[in-house]
Amino acid sequence: MMQGSRLLYKNPSTGPPLMEWADEDLFALYRHSGDRRAFEELIRRYERELYNYLRQYLGDPQMAEDAFQSTFLQVHLKCNQFEEGRKFRPWLYAVATNQAIDSLRRSRRHRAVSLDRAIEETNPDEVAANLANLLLNSQEQLPAEQLESAEQRDLVRRAIDELPEPLRKVLLLVYFQGLKYREAAEALSLPVGTVKSRLHAAVRRLERSLREHHLPAHV
C-alpha cells in the first residue's frame, strides 16, 4: 500500500502469520527491514513451482537447481530495483528466465521442456489437449503402450525444443507454467498482444509438427 512516496509495510509482530501475507507484502518487509523470515517464506512459497519451471526450461536437474539459487541471489541483490506497485510473481519469473538463458548460454546446451500444468486465462485448442495427454501420462499402461507413449512424448519435446526461442519462452510461461497473458508480458517486457500472437504461432507450429509425425490432432 502506498502513501505518497513512502511504502507502508506490515508489522510481523501483529496481524496474521507470514505464511498468510501477500508476496508483495513479504518482499516489502524484506526490502525495508531485512527480515530474513520474509525472504525465507518467499523461497518456501516458490521453491517447487520455480524449480519445476527451471527444470522444464533447462532440461537438467542440476542446472535447474543452480539457476534457482542464482535467481534468489539476484532477487536479494536487486531488491532495491523492484518498482513499487509491481506484482512480485511476474518479476520473479523475469529474473528466473534471465538466469535460465544465461545458464544455457554458458553450457551451450538446449534441452527439451515438459508440460507442468495447463494454461490459465486462455482457451486451449485441440493441440493443447493433445499435448496435455501426451506429456501427462498418469494412467497405468501396458509395456507396449508405455513405449509408444514415451516415443510420442519425445517427439513433442523435440518439437518444442526446435521452436524459435521467442515462441518457446512464451509457450513455456503461458501454456506450461500458467502465467496469465499480462503476467507473461510483464515477465518478458512485451506487449500483451505480442504474447498472444507468439503463443498462437507456437501452437500452430507444434500442431503442424504433430501432424507431420502422424500424431492425433485430439484425444
Summary of the structure (lengths in Angstrom):
residues: 219
radius of gyration: 19.4
end to end distance: 47.3
largest distance: 65.7
contacts: 625
relative contact order: 0.11
helix: 67%
strand: 2%
